[in-house]
Amino acid sequence: MRRLLPLLTLLMPLAAAGQSLDANRHALAQPLVGPATGQATDSGVVVRDRDGRMLMLKAGAQSVGSSQRADAPLSFPATDIGSVTSTDLQYGLDPHLQIHAGVSEHNGTSRSARVVGSEVGATYNLGRYTLGVSVGADSTPDQRLPRVLPGATPGVNGLPDFDSSAQLNARGRVAVGGQSGIDLGASVGRIRLLPGNELGVNSLDQKALTFGVDHGPLSGTLVGRTMQPTLPGGYYGDKRWSSIDLGVTLRLPWQGELSIGAQNLWSSGTSVPTPAGPEPDQSRTPYVQYHQDL
């Protein structure tokens, strides 16, 4: 008892300071933090309230192999060794329903080769089964002299004159055992090209399908994409470009990632220039990449 008296004496000023907080401001914060627990994990900063609702903020960098999995509708060149950063905000309305919003930025080797993306969606989780839908958009801000300076525009889906895109995405996952799962994804959208592009069309309709399998730290992904002009006619008519990407990623114990794969493992059409201009570049590109989180 004698040892507790000095400790209580030291804590009394802190208790008085806590009681002097503004009551209204405390009431506004109560639903979010109240008796909740807040902690920093590998997934980000997580806060839960008494009803089980969750608020999570996550920011970090990705390897190109990881970004291809997360952003299946668009394919960036594996040889463009740049940086991919993202920030995501997730909020759980109840134990099963979660809404999320995020932004990402892909910086290529050229200082002007930058693609900024955003996505808003919802995910319904039933434990073993998970289903999510979202809408996303990507754009290339601050484009200047896109076809005069080499590398000024980023290559996206083999298109050097990419301007922006919008897509509707659906994702599903089935858990198989405690450490394995199967992922399925689909996306439909439209890609817009810069005016005066070499392909000679203003926009392309795109569809993408994703199939992934993971077991513990090992995961593999197969992505198929098709593109065709929005308005049939002209030199290309109803021509369609298709491709398949394959990638395998191993998460290492020291927060590293090793990605091995090939872009355009199979593709239709060629990259040979035509009288109307070059077609989308669909040359096969194998890659081996390593990413380390610091």
Secondary structure as the mmCIF struct_conf table of DSSP 4:
data_model
#
loop_
_struct_conf.conf_type_id
_struct_conf.id
_struct_conf.beg_label_comp_id
_struct_conf.beg_label_asym_id
_struct_conf.beg_label_seq_id
_struct_conf.end_label_comp_id
_struct_conf.end_label_asym_id
_struct_conf.end_label_seq_id
TURN_TY1_P TURN_TY1_P1 ARG A 2 ARG A 3
HELX_RH_AL_P HELX_RH_AL_P1 LEU A 4 GLN A 19
TURN_TY1_P TURN_TY1_P2 SER A 20 SER A 20
BEND BEND1 LEU A 21 LEU A 21
HELX_RH_AL_P HELX_RH_AL_P2 ALA A 23 ALA A 29
TURN_TY1_P TURN_TY1_P3 GLN A 30 PRO A 35
STRN STRN1 THR A 37 THR A 41
TURN_TY1_P TURN_TY1_P4 ASP A 42 SER A 43
STRN STRN2 GLY A 44 ARG A 48
TURN_TY1_P TURN_TY1_P5 ARG A 50 ASP A 51
STRN STRN3 MET A 54 GLN A 62
HELX_RH_AL_P HELX_RH_AL_P3 VAL A 64 ALA A 70
TURN_TY1_P TURN_TY1_P6 ASP A 71 PRO A 73
TURN_TY1_P TURN_TY1_P7 ALA A 78 THR A 79
STRN STRN4 SER A 83 GLY A 92
BEND BEND2 LEU A 93 HIS A 96
STRN STRN5 LEU A 97 ASN A 107
BEND BEND3 THR A 109 SER A 110
TURN_TY1_P TURN_TY1_P8 ARG A 111 SER A 112
STRN STRN6 ARG A 114 ASN A 125
BEND BEND4 GLY A 127 ARG A 128
STRN STRN7 TYR A 129 SER A 139
BEND BEND5 ASP A 142 ASP A 142
BEND BEND6 LEU A 145 LEU A 145
TURN_TY1_P TURN_TY1_P9 PRO A 146 VAL A 148
BEND BEND7 LEU A 149 LEU A 149
TURN_TY1_P TURN_TY1_P10 PRO A 150 GLY A 151
BEND BEND8 THR A 153 THR A 153
STRN STRN8 VAL A 156 VAL A 156
TURN_TY1_P TURN_TY1_P11 ASN A 157 GLY A 158
STRN STRN9 LEU A 159 LEU A 159
TURN_TY1_P TURN_TY1_P12 PRO A 160 ASP A 161
STRN STRN10 PHE A 162 VAL A 176
TURN_TY1_P TURN_TY1_P13 GLY A 177 GLN A 179
STRN STRN11 SER A 180 LEU A 193
TURN_TY1_P TURN_TY1_P14 PRO A 195 GLY A 196
TURN_TY1_P TURN_TY1_P15 GLU A 198 LEU A 199
BEND BEND9 ASN A 202 ASN A 202
STRN STRN12 SER A 203 HIS A 215
TURN_TY1_P TURN_TY1_P16 GLY A 216 PRO A 217
STRN STRN13 LEU A 218 PRO A 229
BEND BEND10 THR A 230 LEU A 231
TURN_TY1_P TURN_TY1_P17 GLY A 234 ASP A 238
STRN STRN14 TRP A 241 LEU A 252
TURN_TY1_P TURN_TY1_P18 PRO A 253 GLN A 255
STRN STRN15 GLY A 256 SER A 267
BEND BEND11 SER A 268 GLY A 269
STRN STRN16 THR A 274 THR A 274
TURN_TY1_P TURN_TY1_P19 PRO A 275 ALA A 276
STRN STRN17 GLY A 277 GLY A 277
HELX_LH_PP_P HELX_LH_PP_P1 PRO A 278 PRO A 280
STRN STRN18 THR A 285 GLN A 292
#
